Amino acid sequence: MEQEFELKLTLKVREANPDDAQFLYKYCFSTIPEKEVEEELLSDIEKMGKGEIYRLVAVANDHPVGNIRLEFNKYGDPELAQLEELAVAPPFRRGTDVADRLIECVSKVAREKGVKTIQVQPQRSESRVVSYYKGQGFTEPPYVTLQKRLEEEEDAEEIEGKKETKQEGEQQLLVGDK
């Protein structure tokens, strides 16, 4: 026997609290150690009190099923906020608008704090995620972010070694020289 039933859930979006850690781990961040999820949540709650972070949780039937984090003034610009850790439990990803409601709520908070731009940095390789954000009104800025991974000890030793082998009379181009 097979029957279909339509379920109706009420979604509530509220500030995160310490009791959310277990559910966020179970439903949204199961690939991260539970202790780490709890520690980050507690740290963010402390930062919320200072106005540095805003973390919201979407709750369905008293269980957190979604999460979003907004960091203010991350790059020294009070008009820019960084959206991070948008996560929704798999059963709530399609057809529920949980992610949409979370973005809507943090956008409202950001506007109230004088933020003019919300930035998000999804992996370029995750085209579905990038398309989702574009559908939410996010656009690609006209610049790229480039990174260089620095190996602290090896680089310092290599630079020191180059300085020592410099021969008398040899000219060396340094950063900033023309």
N, C-alpha and C positions, 0 to 999 in steps of 0.2 A: 504494500500500500504506500502510495506517495501523495503527499499533499503540500501545497505551498501556502505560506502564511506571510502576510505583510507585517513587518515589525515596525513599530514607531518608537523612535528614541528621542529624548529631549537632550539637546546638546547645551552644555553650559561652559562658558569660557571664564576662567578666573585666574588670579595670581597663584603661582606655584607655592606649595608649602612642603615642609619636611616629610609629611606622610605620603607624598606622591612618589618618592624615590623607588619604592618596591614596584609599583605599577608601571612607572616609566621604564624601569629596567626590563620588566617582563614583556611589555607590549611595544615599546618603541626603541629601546637601546640594548637588546639582548646580546649583541656582539661585544659589548663593553662590559668589563667586570662590574658586578653590582655595587661593590664598595666605591668604585670610581664614579659611578652614576650618582650615588648618595653624596659623596664628598663634593662633587661639582655643583649639585643642587643646593647643598647647604652654603657653599661659597657664594653662589649666585643670589641666594636669599639675603645673605649679609650685604652683598653689593647692591641689591635692590633698595635696601634701607638707606644707602648713600646716593641713590639716583644714578648709579653707573650702568646698571643692567635692568632689564625688565623681562621676566620669564612668565609666560602664561601656559596654562594647561587646559586642554579641552576635556571635559568630563561627560561621559554617557553612562547613565544608570549608576552613578557614584564611583565609576572607575575611570581614571585618567586614560585617554586613548590618543591624545595628541599633545604636542609640546612645541613651543616656539620661544626663541631667545632673541632679545634685541639689546645690543650693546651701544651705549651712547658715547660720543666723543672719543671713539677708539683711535682715531688718527689725528686728534687735536682739533677737530672741526666740530663745533657744537651744532651745526646744521646738518650733520651727516650721522646716520646710525647704521650699524652693521647688523643685518638679519642673519641669525645662525640657528642651527639645530632644529629646523622645522622637521618634525617627525610625527608620523601618524601610524597607529597600529594597522597592520595589513587589512583586517576586515573592514576598516573605516576609510580606506584610501579612495575608493571609487563610489561615486553616487551619494556621498554624504556631505560634501562641502566642508569637512572638518578643517582642512588646510586653508581653504578660502576664509573661513571665519577667524582662524588664528591670525592670518595676515591682516584682515580687516581690523581686528582688535588692536594689534600692535601698531598699525598705521595710525589709528585714532590716538593712541598714547603718544606716539612720536610727534604728531602734529601739536598736541597739547604742550609738549616740551620744547616747541620751537624748531623741531627738526624739519628740514626742507627736502631731504633726500634719504631714502632707505636704500642701502646697497646690499647685495647678496652675491656670493662668489661660488656658484656651483661648479663642479668639474665640467669642463667643456665636453668631455667624453660622454657625459650623461645627458644626451640630447633630449630625452623625455622630460627631465627635470628642468633643463634650460627652457624648453617650450612651455612648460607649465608656468614658470616665472614670467615669461614674455606675455602669456595670456593674462597674467595678473597686472600687467602694465609696466613691468620692468623692461628696460632697454639696455642694450650694450653700449657702454661709454666708448668714445672714439680713441681709446688708448688700450694698450695691453699691459699686463703685469708680467714682468720677467723675474725669474728667481735664479739665484746662484747658491748652491749648497756649499757652505764653508766647512772644511774640516780644520778645526782650530789648531791643534798641535802640529799637524802635517804642514799646513800652510805657513805657520810661524817658522818652523824649522827650514822650510824651503826658501823663504824670503831671506832668512839669516844666512843660509848657505850661499845664496846669490851675492849678498853684500860682501861676504868674505872672499869670494873668487873674483871680484871686480879687479881688473888689472889697472895699474897706474896709466893715466892718459886716456883710458877708455871712457867714452861718454855713455851715460845711461839715461834713457828716457823714463822719467818718473810720472806718476799720475799727476795731471795738472800742468806738466811742462808742455810747451808748444814748439 
